[in-house]
Amino acid sequence: MASIRAADLSPADRARLRGLRRMKAVAAGALAAMALVFAIAFAFERDIPALSYVRAAAEGGMVGALADWFAVTALFRHPLGIPIPHTAIIPRRKDEIGRTLGEFVETEFLRADVVRDKLESTPIASRAGEWLVDPVNSRRVAAEAAAAAAGVLRALSDDDVRDVIESLAREHLIEPDWGPPLGERLERVVAADAHRPAVDLAVDTIGAWLHANRSAFSGLVSRRLPSWVPKIAHRLVDDTVYNEAVAFVDKVRADPDHQARHAIDGYLSRLADNLQNDPVTIGRLEDAKTSVFDSPRVRALAADAWGTAKAGLLTALEDERSDLRRRATEALAQIGERLRTDAGLQRRVDTWVTDAVVFVVDRHRHDIASIITDTVEGWDAEDTTRKIELMVGRDLQYIRLNGTVIGALAGVAIYTVAHAILG
C-alpha cells in the first residue's frame, strides 16, 4: 500500500487508507510488544520462575501474530516478496474471483423467484406516485425528459427527416387519388345539408361587398354601349345592373328555398358524382394536384414543416416557463397523484413492472452478471489488489490483533496444562 498516493484517491478512500495504516501500526505494535515481553521474560525467568508463564503467553502471541500476518498478507501479495505457493491470492486469481462472484450473483440474486418476491413486497407505484407528486421532482422529471427530447431532436439529421416527411407526404397525400374520396365526402355533406352554412356565408359576404362597393359597377356595363347612347342612359344601365345584383343576392339571402340555392345544391351533387365516377373530372383534379405538389415543392414543404416544428419544439423544450414544459409538469404531478391514491392503478402498475423486470432479469441474467466478470477481468491486478485492500484491509488487521491475543492465551494455556501434567 506504500505505493498508493493519497492525492490520487477519493476522500472516502483517503479515510480508508488512514484507517488501514493506523490498524497496521496497532497490529505491528502488538507484535513488537509481545517480542519485547518475550525477551524480558526469557532473560529473567530463571530468577523469577513465574515469568515462564509470561514467556509462554508472549511466545504464543508472537506465533499467532506472525501466522495471521502471513495469512492476511498472502491474500494481497507474496509475504516478504518471496513467491511462496498459494500466496498473492487476489492478484493471481483475480479473474477467477470475478467469474465466481458473477456466478454467485447470477444464481443467488438474479433468480426469478428472488426478484419477484422482492418486487412484490415493494409498493413501487405508490412510492413512485409519492415521489412524483412533489413539485420539485415532477419539474425535475419534466426537465430531464425535455433535455433528452431536445438532444434527440438535435441529433436527428435534418436531411433524413425531410426525406422521411417527403416520402410520407408522397405516399399518403400525393400518390393516392383525391377525386373519389373527396367526391364521397362532398356527397355526404350535400346529403346532410351541411353545406348550407357555407352557402349562407358566401351569400352574406357577396351581399356585404355589393353594399360597400357600388362604385365598382360604374361603367361595368355602360362602357360597352355604343357611343351615341346618352350619358344618362349609361348611368341608368349601371344603376339597374347594380340594383338587380343587390336585389338578387338579398332574395337568395332571405329565401332558404331560393332557386339559386337549389342550383348550387345540384351543382355540388353533380360535382360529387363526377369526382367519384367521371374520369375527365378525376384526371383534371389529379393534374391540378400534381402541378401544385411537384417534387421541388414537396421537398420545400417538408423542409419548411420540419424546420418550423423543430425550432418550435426546441424553444418550448428549453424554456422551463413554456406551455409545453408546464403542461408536462402538471401531467406528471397528476400521474403521481393517481399512482399515490388509486389502489387499482397501483396493482396494475406493480404487476406490470414486476412482470417486466422478472422477464428481463430471467432472460438476461447471465448477461447482467457478466458485467461483474468482465469488469473484474478488465481491472489491473495490482490496482484491484489495492482497491480491495483499501475496502477490507482495516478489518483484516483486526485478525492480526486478535491472533496476537488468542495466541497469547493459547500459549499460556498450553504451557499451564503441560506444566501441570509433566511438571
C-alpha positions in Angstrom: 0.0 0.0 0.0 3.0 2.3 0.2 2.8 2.9 -3.5 -0.6 4.4 -3.2 -0.6 8.2 -3.2 -3.3 9.7 -1.1 -3.6 12.6 -3.6 -4.8 10.1 -6.2 -7.6 8.8 -4.0 -11.1 10.0 -3.4 -11.9 11.5 0.1 -13.6 8.2 1.2 -10.6 6.2 0.0 -8.2 8.5 1.8 -10.1 8.0 5.0 -9.9 4.2 4.5 -6.1 4.5 3.8 -5.6 6.3 7.1 -7.6 3.7 9.0 -5.7 0.9 7.3 -2.3 2.4 8.2 -3.4 3.0 11.7 -4.6 -0.5 12.2 -1.4 -1.9 10.6 0.6 0.1 13.2 -1.5 -1.2 16.0 -1.1 -4.8 14.9 2.6 -4.4 14.3 2.9 -2.6 17.7 1.2 -5.6 19.4 3.7 -8.0 17.8 6.6 -5.8 18.9 5.1 -5.6 22.4 4.9 -9.4 22.5 8.5 -9.7 21.3 9.7 -7.3 24.0 7.8 -9.1 26.7 9.1 -12.4 25.5 12.7 -11.1 25.6 12.3 -9.7 29.1 10.6 -12.9 30.4 13.1 -15.2 28.8 16.0 -13.3 30.3 14.7 -13.3 33.9 12.6 -16.5 34.1 15.4 -18.4 35.9 15.4 -15.8 38.6 11.6 -15.4 38.6 10.0 -18.8 37.7 6.6 -17.2 37.3 7.8 -15.3 34.3 7.8 -18.6 32.4 4.0 -18.2 32.1 4.5 -14.7 30.7 7.2 -16.0 28.3 4.7 -18.7 27.1 2.0 -16.1 26.6 4.3 -13.8 24.7 5.7 -16.7 22.7 2.2 -17.8 21.7 1.2 -14.2 21.0 4.2 -13.8 18.6 3.3 -17.0 16.8 -0.3 -16.0 16.5 0.6 -12.5 15.3 3.1 -13.8 12.7 0.8 -16.5 11.5 -2.1 -14.1 11.0 0.2 -11.5 9.4 1.3 -14.2 6.9 -2.4 -15.2 6.3 -3.6 -11.6 5.7 -0.5 -10.6 3.6 -0.9 -13.7 1.5 -4.3 -12.5 0.3 -2.8 -9.5 -1.4 0.9 -10.2 -2.1 3.8 -12.5 -1.5 5.0 -12.2 2.1 8.4 -10.5 2.2 8.4 -10.7 -1.6 9.0 -14.5 -1.6 6.9 -16.3 -4.2 5.5 -18.9 -1.7 2.8 -21.2 -3.3 -0.7 -20.2 -2.6 0.1 -16.6 -1.7 -0.8 -13.3 -3.5 -4.2 -15.0 -3.9 -6.2 -11.9 -5.1 -3.9 -10.7 -7.9 -3.2 -14.2 -9.0 -6.8 -15.4 -9.1 -8.5 -12.1 -9.8 -10.3 -13.3 -13.0 -11.5 -16.5 -11.2 -12.8 -14.4 -8.3 -14.6 -12.2 -10.8 -16.2 -15.2 -12.5 -17.1 -16.8 -9.2 -18.7 -13.6 -8.0 -20.6 -13.2 -11.2 -21.9 -16.8 -11.0 -22.9 -16.2 -7.4 -24.8 -13.1 -8.2 -26.5 -14.8 -11.2 -27.6 -17.9 -9.3 -28.4 -16.4 -5.9 -29.5 -12.8 -6.5 -30.9 -12.8 -10.1 -33.2 -15.8 -9.8 -36.7 -15.0 -11.0 -38.3 -16.0 -7.7 -35.9 -13.8 -5.7 -36.5 -10.8 -7.9 -40.3 -11.4 -7.9 -40.5 -11.7 -4.1 -38.6 -8.5 -3.6 -40.6 -6.5 -6.1 -43.9 -7.8 -4.9 -43.0 -6.8 -1.4 -42.2 -3.3 -2.6 -45.1 -0.7 -3.2 -43.4 0.5 -6.5 -46.3 2.5 -7.9 -47.2 4.1 -4.5 -43.6 5.2 -3.9 -43.3 6.5 -7.4 -46.5 8.4 -7.0 -45.4 10.0 -3.7 -42.1 11.0 -5.3 -43.8 12.5 -8.5 -46.4 14.5 -6.5 -43.6 16.6 -5.1 -43.4 19.7 -7.5 -39.6 19.6 -7.3 -39.5 16.1 -8.6 -42.1 16.5 -11.2 -40.3 19.6 -12.6 -37.1 17.6 -12.5 -38.5 14.7 -14.5 -40.0 17.1 -17.0 -36.7 19.0 -17.3 -34.8 15.7 -17.8 -37.3 14.5 -20.4 -37.2 17.8 -22.2 -33.4 17.7 -22.2 -33.4 14.2 -23.6 -36.0 15.1 -26.3 -34.0 18.2 -27.2 -30.9 16.1 -27.5 -32.7 13.6 -29.8 -34.0 16.5 -32.0 -30.5 18.0 -32.3 -29.0 14.6 -33.1 -31.5 13.9 -35.9 -30.3 14.6 -39.4 -32.4 17.3 -41.0 -31.9 15.8 -44.5 -33.0 12.4 -43.3 -36.1 13.8 -41.5 -37.0 15.8 -44.6 -36.7 12.7 -46.7 -39.0 10.8 -44.4 -41.6 13.6 -44.3 -41.4 13.9 -48.1 -41.8 10.1 -48.5 -44.7 10.0 -46.1 -46.4 13.0 -47.8 -45.9 11.5 -51.2 -47.1 8.0 -50.1 -50.2 9.1 -48.1 -51.1 12.5 -49.5 -49.9 12.9 -53.1 -49.9 9.4 -54.7 -53.5 8.4 -53.7 -56.3 9.7 -55.9 -58.1 12.6 -54.4 -61.2 12.6 -56.6 -63.2 9.6 -55.3 -62.7 10.2 -51.5 -63.4 14.0 -52.0 -66.5 13.2 -54.0 -67.7 10.7 -51.4 -67.2 13.3 -48.6 -68.9 16.0 -50.7 -71.8 13.7 -51.4 -72.3 13.1 -47.6 -72.0 16.9 -46.9 -74.7 17.7 -49.5 -77.0 14.9 -48.4 -76.8 16.2 -44.8 -77.3 19.8 -45.8 -74.1 20.5 -44.0 -73.0 22.9 -46.8 -75.8 25.3 -46.1 -73.8 27.4 -43.6 -71.0 27.8 -46.1 -73.5 28.9 -48.8 -75.1 31.4 -46.3 -71.6 32.8 -45.5 -70.8 33.2 -49.2 -74.1 34.9 -49.9 -73.7 37.2 -46.9 -70.1 38.0 -48.0 -71.2 38.9 -51.5 -74.1 41.0 -50.2 -71.8 42.9 -47.9 -69.3 43.5 -50.7 -72.1 44.8 -53.0 -73.4 47.2 -50.5 -69.9 48.5 -49.8 -68.7 48.8 -53.4 -71.4 50.4 -55.5 -68.8 52.4 -57.3 -67.3 49.2 -58.8 -70.4 49.0 -61.0 -69.8 52.4 -62.6 -69.0 51.7 -66.3 -69.2 48.0 -65.8 -71.8 47.6 -68.5 -72.2 51.1 -69.9 -68.7 51.2 -71.3 -69.8 48.5 -73.8 -72.8 50.6 -75.0 -72.5 52.5 -78.4 -71.0 56.0 -78.1 -74.2 57.6 -79.4 -76.2 56.4 -76.3 -76.8 59.4 -74.0 -74.7 59.5 -70.8 -77.9 59.4 -68.6 -78.7 56.0 -70.2 -75.2 54.8 -69.2 -75.8 55.7 -65.6 -79.2 54.2 -65.7 -77.9 50.9 -67.1 -75.1 50.7 -64.4 -77.6 51.5 -61.6 -80.0 48.9 -62.9 -77.4 46.2 -63.0 -76.2 47.1 -59.5 -79.7 47.2 -58.1 -80.6 43.9 -59.7 -77.5 42.3 -58.4 -78.2 43.6 -54.8 -81.9 42.5 -55.1 -80.9 39.0 -56.3 -78.4 38.5 -53.5 -80.9 39.8 -50.9 -83.5 37.4 -52.2 -81.1 34.5 -52.0 -80.1 35.5 -48.5 -83.7 35.8 -47.4 -85.2 32.7 -49.0 -83.9 29.3 -47.9 -85.7 27.7 -50.7 -84.5 30.1 -53.5 -83.9 28.6 -56.9 -80.2 29.7 -56.8 -79.7 27.6 -53.7 -81.2 24.6 -55.5 -78.9 25.3 -58.4 -75.9 25.3 -56.0 -77.1 22.0 -54.5 -77.5 20.5 -57.9 -74.0 21.6 -58.9 -72.4 20.2 -55.8 -74.2 16.9 -56.2 -73.0 16.6 -59.9 -69.5 17.6 -58.8 -69.6 14.9 -56.1 -70.7 12.3 -58.6 -68.2 13.4 -61.2 -65.3 13.3 -58.7 -66.2 9.7 -58.0 -67.1 8.4 -61.5 -66.1 10.8 -64.2 -62.5 10.1 -65.5 -62.2 13.5 -67.0 -63.0 15.3 -63.8 -60.8 13.0 -61.7 -58.0 13.5 -64.2 -58.3 17.3 -64.1 -58.1 17.2 -60.3 -55.1 14.9 -60.4 -53.4 17.2 -62.9 -54.0 20.2 -60.7 -52.8 18.3 -57.6 -49.6 17.3 -59.4 -48.9 20.8 -60.6 -49.3 22.1 -57.1 -47.3 19.4 -55.4 -44.4 18.9 -57.8 -41.2 17.3 -56.4 -39.3 20.5 -55.6 -42.4 22.0 -53.8 -43.0 18.8 -51.8 -39.3 18.8 -50.6 -39.6 22.5 -49.8 -42.8 21.9 -47.9 -41.2 19.0 -46.0 -38.2 21.2 -45.2 -40.4 24.1 -44.0 -42.6 21.8 -41.9 -39.6 20.1 -40.2 -37.7 23.3 -39.7 -40.7 25.0 -38.2 -41.6 22.1 -36.0 -38.0 21.5 -34.8 -37.5 25.2 -34.0 -40.8 25.4 -32.1 -40.2 22.2 -30.2 -36.6 23.1 -29.2 -37.8 26.5 -28.0 -40.6 25.0 -25.9 -38.4 22.2 -24.5 -35.6 24.5 -23.4 -37.9 27.2 -21.9 -38.9 26.0 -18.4 -41.8 28.5 -18.5 -43.2 27.3 -21.8 -46.7 25.9 -22.0 -45.3 22.5 -23.1 -43.0 22.2 -20.0 -45.7 23.5 -17.7 -48.3 21.0 -19.1 -45.7 18.2 -18.9 -45.0 19.0 -15.2 -48.7 19.2 -14.4 -49.3 15.9 -16.2 -46.5 14.2 -14.2 -47.9 15.5 -11.0 -51.4 14.2 -11.9 -49.9 10.8 -12.7 -48.1 10.8 -9.4 -51.4 11.7 -7.6 -53.2 8.8 -9.3 -50.4 6.4 -8.5 -50.5 7.5 -4.9 -54.2 7.2 -4.4 -55.7 4.8 -6.9 -55.3 1.3 -5.5 -56.4 -0.4 -8.7 -53.9 1.5 -10.8 -51.2 0.7 -8.2 -51.9 -3.0 -8.6 -51.8 -2.8 -12.3 -48.6 -0.8 -12.4 -46.9 -3.0 -9.7 -47.9 -6.2 -11.6 -46.7 -4.8 -15.0 -43.4 -3.6 -13.5 -42.8 -6.8 -11.7 -43.6 -9.0 -14.7 -41.4 -6.8 -17.0 -38.4 -6.8 -14.6 -38.7 -10.5 -13.9 -38.9 -11.3 -17.6 -35.8 -9.1 -18.4 -33.8 -10.4 -15.5 -34.7 -14.0 -16.0 -34.0 -13.8 -19.8 -30.7 -11.8 -19.5 -29.4 -12.6 -16.0 -26.3 -14.2 -17.4 -25.6 -11.1 -19.4 -26.3 -8.9 -16.4 -24.0 -10.9 -14.2 -21.3 -10.9 -16.8 -20.9 -7.2 -16.2 -19.2 -8.2 -12.9 -17.0 -10.8 -14.6 -16.0 -8.6 -17.5 -15.4 -5.6 -15.2 -13.1 -7.5 -12.9 -11.2 -9.1 -15.8 -10.6 -5.6 -17.2 -9.1 -4.4 -13.9 -5.3 -4.3 -13.5 -4.3 -7.0 -11.0 -2.2 -4.6 -8.8 -4.8 -1.9 -8.8 -7.5 -4.4 -8.0 -5.5 -5.7 -5.0 -5.0 -2.1 -3.7 -8.7 -1.3 -4.1 -9.8 -4.5 -2.3 -7.2 -3.9 0.4 -8.5 -0.4 0.9 -12.0 -1.7 1.3 -11.4 -4.6 3.7 -7.8 -4.3 4.8 -8.6 -2.4 8.0 -10.9 -5.1 9.2 -8.3 -7.8 8.3 -5.8 -6.1 10.5 -8.1 -6.9 13.4 -7.4 -10.5 12.6 -3.7 -9.9 13.2 -4.6 -8.2 16.5 -7.0 -11.0 17.5 -4.4 -13.6 16.5 -1.9 -11.9 18.9 -4.3 -12.0 21.8 -5.6 -15.5 21.0 -2.1 -16.8 20.5 -1.0 -15.4 23.9 -4.0 -17.0 25.6 -3.4 -20.3 23.8 0.4 -20.2 24.7 -0.1 -19.7 28.4 -2.9 -22.3 28.4 -0.8 -24.9 26.7 2.2 -24.1 28.9 0.0 -24.4 32.0 -1.5 -27.7 31.0 1.8 -29.1 30.0 3.5 -27.9 33.2 0.6 -29.3 35.3 0.9 -32.8 33.6 4.6 -33.1 33.1 6.0 -30.8 35.8 
